[in-house]
């Protein structure tokens, strides 16, 4: 597939709308998947539930070889084959509750091409405006990055010295069942999260990839548990892939005037996700 920059820019401004309903089954499934790592919330859905709502649903014949819906409809036909959720900035306006009817309007806001250490990269920025019947509930700016096929990003050298203890820490055990359940909750067909042979031989990761938004959801619930209430703003960015069954370490500073800084570290000490939470 060949698409030059000018052709891709035609996708800027393109919109897509989806509706969904917050069902008791979804709430129960999400809470059961997070288990002991879920924050206690009164009446409102757990932080991160919105990423399980209004998924893009495509027929099997409309999927690409990686399990994602084929590009060229809402998302631009970027010729680079590997896709990753790079970052999100989320503003929570009002709580989501059981039985809410949810509408998501997504808009492609920018497309940028850059040169990275492993080759060319294309960043697609998407704005999500999410509302229920009473009005807006969430505004999110998401960044998706596309890269070349071949070897996955090189593993950085291990930290030279032990990481100092944070104000708050939590260990989270991740296994293939958790990855499968989260893929099912979000209707995410990307094969790197459940198809080990594809993940290692086609996309060249050392093991199944732990979803970026799953790690962000764990951090969001960790922040809510520490502060006693869900953040009004949450931003995260993926720093390095976390792969394979392992124990992740979540860490956070104590809430302050500038909010809270959080991160996830893999079992080898690498930072995989960085985030900030504000109230």
C-alpha positions in Angstrom: 0.0 0.0 0.0 1.5 3.3 -1.0 0.3 6.6 0.5 2.2 9.8 0.5 1.9 12.4 3.2 -0.5 14.6 1.2 -2.9 11.7 0.7 -2.8 10.9 4.4 -3.5 14.5 5.3 -6.9 14.0 3.6 -7.9 12.0 6.6 -7.5 14.9 9.1 -11.0 16.0 10.1 -12.6 12.6 9.4 -15.1 11.6 12.1 -16.6 8.3 13.3 -19.5 7.8 15.7 -20.4 4.8 17.8 -23.0 4.1 20.5 -23.0 1.6 23.4 -24.7 0.8 26.7 -23.1 0.3 30.1 -24.5 -3.1 31.0 -24.4 -4.9 34.4 -22.5 -7.7 32.7 -19.7 -5.4 31.4 -19.4 -3.7 34.9 -19.1 -7.1 36.6 -16.7 -8.5 34.0 -14.4 -5.4 34.2 -14.4 -5.5 38.0 -13.7 -9.2 38.1 -10.8 -8.7 35.6 -9.2 -6.0 37.7 -9.9 -8.0 40.9 -8.0 -6.8 43.9 -6.5 -4.0 41.8 -9.8 -2.2 41.4 -10.4 1.0 43.3 -13.5 1.4 45.4 -16.0 3.7 43.8 -19.5 4.6 44.9 -22.1 4.5 42.1 -19.7 5.3 39.3 -17.9 2.9 37.0 -14.3 1.9 37.8 -11.6 4.1 36.2 -10.7 2.9 32.8 -14.1 1.3 31.9 -14.6 3.8 29.0 -11.8 2.0 27.1 -14.1 -1.1 27.1 -17.0 0.9 25.6 -17.9 1.8 22.0 -15.2 -0.5 20.4 -14.7 -0.5 16.7 -16.5 -3.6 15.5 -15.5 -5.0 12.1 -16.5 -8.2 10.3 -13.8 -10.9 10.1 -13.3 -10.2 6.4 -12.5 -6.5 7.3 -9.6 -7.3 9.5 -5.9 -6.9 8.7 -3.4 -9.7 9.2 -2.6 -8.3 12.7 -6.2 -8.7 13.8 -7.0 -4.9 13.7 -9.7 -3.5 11.4 -8.0 -2.8 8.1 -6.8 0.8 7.6 -8.3 3.2 5.1 -11.8 3.7 6.5 -11.8 6.0 9.6 -8.0 5.7 10.3 -5.8 6.7 7.4 -4.1 4.0 5.2 -0.7 4.5 6.8 1.7 2.1 4.9 3.7 1.2 8.0 2.3 -2.1 9.3 2.9 -2.2 13.1 0.5 -0.3 15.3 0.7 0.8 18.9 -1.4 2.9 21.3 1.3 5.4 22.2 -0.4 7.8 24.6 -3.6 9.4 25.9 -4.7 12.5 27.7 -8.1 11.9 29.4 -10.3 14.6 31.0 -13.1 13.1 33.1 -16.1 15.5 33.1 -18.8 13.4 34.7 -19.1 9.8 36.0 -20.2 6.9 33.9 -22.9 4.8 35.6 -24.7 1.5 35.0 -27.3 1.6 32.2 -25.9 4.8 30.7 -26.3 5.1 26.9 -22.8 6.2 25.7 -22.0 8.0 22.4 -18.4 8.4 21.2 -17.5 10.8 18.4 -14.0 10.4 17.2 -12.1 12.8 15.0 -8.7 12.5 13.3 -7.0 15.7 14.4 -3.4 15.3 13.1 -1.0 13.0 11.2 2.7 13.5 11.6 5.6 11.6 10.1 9.0 11.3 12.0 12.2 9.4 12.0 12.8 7.2 15.0 15.7 5.1 16.2 14.2 2.0 14.6 13.0 3.7 11.3 10.2 5.8 10.1 7.2 6.5 12.4 3.7 7.9 11.7 1.7 9.4 14.5 -2.0 9.7 14.2 -3.8 11.8 16.7 -7.5 11.2 17.5 -9.9 13.2 19.6 -12.7 11.2 21.4 -15.7 13.1 22.7 -17.7 10.7 24.9 -21.2 11.6 26.2 -24.3 10.1 27.8 -27.8 11.4 27.6 -27.1 14.1 30.2 -24.1 15.5 28.3 -20.3 15.1 28.0 -18.6 12.6 30.3 -15.0 12.2 28.9 -12.7 14.1 26.5 -9.7 12.1 25.3 -6.8 12.9 23.0 -5.2 9.6 21.8 -2.0 9.1 19.9 -1.5 6.0 17.7 1.9 5.3 16.3 2.8 3.1 13.3 6.2 1.7 12.6 8.0 -0.6 10.2 7.8 -4.4 10.3 10.8 -6.4 11.6 12.5 -6.5 15.0 10.6 -4.9 17.9 12.2 -2.0 19.7 15.6 -2.9 21.2 15.6 -3.5 24.9 17.4 -0.7 26.8 20.3 -1.7 29.1 19.1 -2.5 32.7 19.2 0.3 35.1 22.7 0.9 36.5 21.5 1.1 40.1 18.3 0.0 42.0 15.3 2.2 41.6 14.6 4.2 44.8 11.4 3.3 46.5 8.4 5.5 45.7 5.9 6.9 48.1 3.4 4.2 47.1 4.1 0.8 45.4 1.9 -2.1 44.2 2.9 -5.4 42.6 0.6 -6.7 39.9 0.8 -10.3 38.5 0.0 -10.4 34.8 -0.6 -13.7 33.0 -2.1 -14.7 29.6 -5.6 -15.1 31.1 -5.6 -11.5 32.2 -4.4 -10.4 28.7 -7.1 -12.4 27.0 -9.8 -11.1 29.3 -8.8 -7.5 28.7 -8.7 -8.1 24.9 -12.2 -9.6 25.1 -13.5 -6.7 27.3 -12.2 -4.1 24.8 -13.0 -6.2 21.7 -9.3 -5.8 20.7 -8.3 -8.4 18.1 -4.6 -7.4 18.0 -2.9 -10.7 17.9 0.2 -9.6 19.9 -1.9 -9.8 23.1 -3.1 -13.5 22.8 -1.4 -15.3 19.8 2.1 -16.2 21.0 3.4 -17.7 17.7 2.3 -14.6 15.8 3.7 -12.3 18.4 7.2 -13.9 18.5 7.7 -14.9 14.8 5.8 -12.1 12.9 6.1 -9.0 15.2 9.3 -10.3 16.9 8.4 -9.5 20.5 9.9 -11.9 23.1 6.4 -12.7 24.4 2.8 -11.7 24.5 2.5 -7.9 24.9 0.8 -6.4 27.9 -1.7 -3.8 26.7 -0.7 -0.1 27.2 -4.2 0.8 28.2 -4.4 -2.1 30.7 -1.3 -0.8 32.4 -2.8 2.7 32.4 -6.1 1.3 33.8 -4.1 -0.3 36.7 -2.3 3.0 37.3 -5.6 4.9 37.2 -7.2 2.6 39.8 -4.0 2.7 41.9 -4.1 6.5 41.9 -7.8 6.5 42.9 -7.1 4.1 45.7 -4.3 6.3 47.1 -6.2 9.6 46.8 -9.6 8.2 47.8 -11.3 9.5 44.7 -10.9 9.1 40.9 -8.7 11.6 39.1 -10.3 14.3 36.9 -7.4 14.2 34.5 -5.1 11.3 33.6 -2.4 11.2 31.0 -0.2 8.3 30.1 2.5 7.4 27.5 4.0 4.1 26.6 7.7 4.0 27.1 8.8 0.4 26.3 6.9 -2.8 25.7 6.2 -5.1 28.6 6.0 -8.7 27.4 5.3 -12.1 28.8 3.8 -13.3 32.1 5.4 -11.4 34.9 5.0 -9.2 38.0 4.7 -5.5 37.2 5.6 -2.9 39.8 3.3 0.2 39.9 4.7 3.2 41.7 3.3 6.6 42.6 4.2 9.8 44.4 2.0 11.1 47.1 -0.7 13.5 45.7 0.5 17.1 45.7 -0.4 20.5 44.2 0.8 19.3 40.8 -1.1 16.0 41.1 0.6 12.6 41.2 3.3 11.0 39.0 3.0 7.3 38.3 4.9 4.7 36.4 5.0 0.9 35.6 8.2 -1.1 35.7 8.6 -4.5 34.2 10.3 -7.3 36.2 13.6 -6.5 34.6 13.4 -2.9 35.9 12.5 -1.1 32.7 9.9 1.7 32.8 7.1 0.6 30.5 4.4 3.3 31.1 4.6 6.8 32.6 1.5 8.7 33.8 0.2 11.7 35.7 -3.0 12.1 37.6 -4.7 15.3 38.7 -7.8 16.0 40.8 
